[in-house]
Amino acid sequence: MISRALLLVALASLSPWAAAECECLWQGSFDEVQAKTDLVVAAEVASTKGNSIDLNTAQVLRGTLPPVELRVWLAYEDHCRPPTDTFPVGSRWVMALTRIDEKVSGGFNPNTPNYSYGRVGDYMLSNCGGYWLKWEGDAVTGNLVDAPRWDHEPKMTPVLLELIAAFVAGKADSAALLAASQEDPALRELRLNTRAFLRGDEE
């Protein structure tokens, strides 16, 4: 039988968030939550360290980039954020990010300097809604619009990044996103091939 002392040592050795559980209400799909955030970007994960990732931004959909690197802080203690391994180096995403504007009590432990709540001026990503979409090729997938709660990878037709950008800019509505996400994949492929032909991308 494990002694109380050994149990305490084992708990102390856990990662900063392993012994804590997040509790939050689902805030909605991407179309509902993105407007409440400070920065929306299409970006590639450049590096990871501890519970943070640095992004190389390809497109700013809304907001202003920080003057230095764009660092995003993820899962930490009971704060409701996705785990770091959700976003491997080289993967591309659309992210709706919230700026960290003030220090949080207990947000930094000198014994684990690479793990923290996050630095003031950096950004954090919430797990409580469709705050990120996977970006592959010219399209994205994820909890975009009218999708099941807590499902970050629902089955859907990929939606063009340019439509996402138009929505964030207020030039398209949720109905357009929903229609695109429910489009028949074969019809979408035909439409894309036709557009490519008209542009002269194909011989």
C-alpha positions in Angstrom: 0.0 0.0 0.0 1.4 3.4 -1.0 2.2 5.6 2.0 0.8 9.1 2.4 4.3 10.5 2.0 4.9 8.7 -1.3 1.5 9.8 -2.6 2.3 13.4 -1.9 5.6 13.1 -3.7 3.9 11.6 -6.7 1.4 14.4 -6.8 4.1 17.0 -6.6 5.9 15.5 -9.5 2.9 15.9 -11.9 2.8 18.5 -14.6 1.4 21.9 -13.4 -2.1 21.1 -14.8 -2.3 17.3 -14.4 -3.9 17.4 -11.0 -6.3 20.2 -11.8 -9.5 20.0 -13.9 -10.9 22.8 -16.1 -14.5 23.8 -15.6 -16.2 26.2 -18.0 -19.4 26.6 -20.0 -19.3 26.1 -23.8 -19.2 29.5 -25.4 -20.2 28.5 -28.9 -18.7 27.7 -32.3 -16.1 29.9 -34.1 -18.8 32.1 -35.6 -20.1 32.9 -32.1 -16.8 33.4 -30.2 -14.3 35.0 -32.5 -15.8 38.5 -32.2 -15.2 38.5 -28.5 -11.4 37.9 -28.8 -8.6 40.3 -29.4 -6.8 38.8 -32.4 -7.8 36.3 -35.2 -5.0 35.0 -37.3 -4.2 32.3 -39.8 -0.8 31.0 -38.8 1.7 28.1 -38.6 3.2 26.8 -35.4 6.9 27.7 -35.6 8.1 26.3 -32.2 6.9 25.1 -28.9 8.3 25.4 -25.4 6.7 24.3 -22.2 3.0 25.1 -22.5 3.5 27.8 -25.1 3.7 27.9 -28.9 5.1 30.6 -31.2 3.3 31.3 -34.4 4.4 32.5 -37.8 1.4 34.6 -39.0 0.3 34.2 -42.7 -2.8 36.4 -42.4 -4.3 38.7 -39.8 -8.1 38.4 -40.0 -8.7 40.9 -37.3 -6.6 42.8 -34.7 -3.0 43.9 -34.6 0.1 41.6 -34.2 2.4 42.3 -31.2 5.7 44.0 -32.0 7.7 40.8 -31.1 6.8 37.1 -31.6 3.2 36.0 -31.4 3.3 33.6 -28.4 0.2 31.7 -27.3 -0.1 30.0 -23.9 -2.0 26.8 -23.6 -3.0 24.3 -20.9 -2.0 25.4 -17.4 -3.4 24.2 -14.1 -7.2 24.5 -14.1 -7.3 27.2 -16.8 -9.5 26.0 -19.6 -7.1 25.8 -22.6 -6.2 23.0 -25.0 -3.0 20.9 -24.5 0.2 21.9 -26.3 0.4 18.7 -28.3 -2.8 19.6 -30.1 -0.7 22.0 -32.2 2.5 20.3 -33.4 5.3 22.3 -35.1 4.5 22.9 -38.7 0.7 22.6 -38.4 -1.4 25.5 -39.5 -4.5 27.0 -37.8 -6.9 29.8 -37.7 -7.0 31.0 -34.0 -9.1 33.4 -32.1 -6.9 34.6 -29.3 -7.3 36.6 -26.1 -4.6 39.0 -25.0 -3.1 38.5 -21.5 -3.4 42.0 -20.0 -2.5 41.3 -16.3 -0.5 39.0 -14.1 -2.4 36.2 -12.3 -1.7 35.2 -8.8 0.2 31.9 -8.9 0.6 32.2 -12.6 4.4 31.6 -12.5 6.3 28.9 -10.7 10.1 29.5 -10.7 10.6 25.7 -10.3 8.9 25.2 -13.7 9.9 28.3 -15.6 8.7 27.0 -19.0 5.2 26.5 -17.7 3.1 29.4 -16.7 -0.2 31.2 -17.1 1.6 33.4 -19.6 3.3 36.8 -19.9 1.5 40.1 -20.1 1.3 41.1 -23.7 1.2 37.5 -25.0 -2.0 35.6 -25.9 -4.0 32.6 -24.7 -6.3 30.2 -26.4 -9.5 29.0 -24.8 -10.8 25.4 -24.9 -14.4 26.5 -24.1 -15.5 27.0 -27.7 -14.5 26.9 -31.3 -11.6 29.1 -30.8 -9.4 27.3 -33.4 -9.8 25.7 -36.8 -7.5 23.4 -38.6 -6.1 25.0 -41.8 -5.0 22.6 -44.6 -4.5 23.7 -48.2 -6.9 26.6 -48.9 -9.6 25.5 -46.4 -10.3 25.0 -42.8 -12.2 22.5 -40.6 -13.3 22.5 -37.0 -16.1 23.7 -34.7 -17.0 26.5 -37.2 -20.8 27.0 -37.0 -23.7 25.2 -35.5 -21.5 22.3 -34.5 -21.8 19.9 -31.4 -20.5 21.2 -28.1 -17.0 20.1 -27.1 -16.3 18.6 -30.5 -13.3 20.4 -32.0 -13.2 18.1 -35.1 -16.8 17.6 -36.2 -17.4 16.0 -39.6 -17.9 18.8 -42.2 -17.0 20.0 -45.6 -13.8 22.1 -45.5 -14.6 25.8 -45.9 -12.3 28.1 -47.8 -10.1 30.4 -45.7 -11.1 33.3 -47.8 -14.7 32.8 -46.7 -13.6 32.7 -43.0 -11.7 36.0 -43.6 -14.8 37.5 -45.2 -16.9 36.4 -42.2 -14.5 37.9 -39.6 -14.4 41.1 -41.6 -18.2 41.3 -41.6 -18.6 40.6 -45.3 -20.2 37.2 -44.9 -22.7 35.8 -42.4 -23.1 32.6 -40.4 -25.6 31.3 -42.9 -22.9 31.4 -45.6 -20.5 29.5 -43.3 -23.1 26.9 -42.5 -24.0 26.4 -46.2 -20.4 26.0 -47.1 -19.7 23.6 -44.3 -22.7 21.4 -45.4 -21.9 21.5 -49.1 -21.6 18.2 -51.0 -17.9 17.5 -51.3 -18.2 16.4 -54.9 -19.9 19.6 -55.9 -17.3 21.6 -54.0 -14.5 19.9 -55.8 -16.2 20.6 -59.1 -16.6 24.2 -58.2 -13.0 24.6 -57.2 -11.8 22.8 -60.3 -13.9 25.1 -62.5 -12.6 28.2 -60.8 -9.0 27.0 -61.2 -9.7 26.3 -64.9 -11.1 29.8 -65.4 -8.0 31.3 -63.7 -5.8 29.3 -66.0 -4.3 27.1 -63.3 -4.9 24.0 -65.4 -4.0 23.2 -68.9 
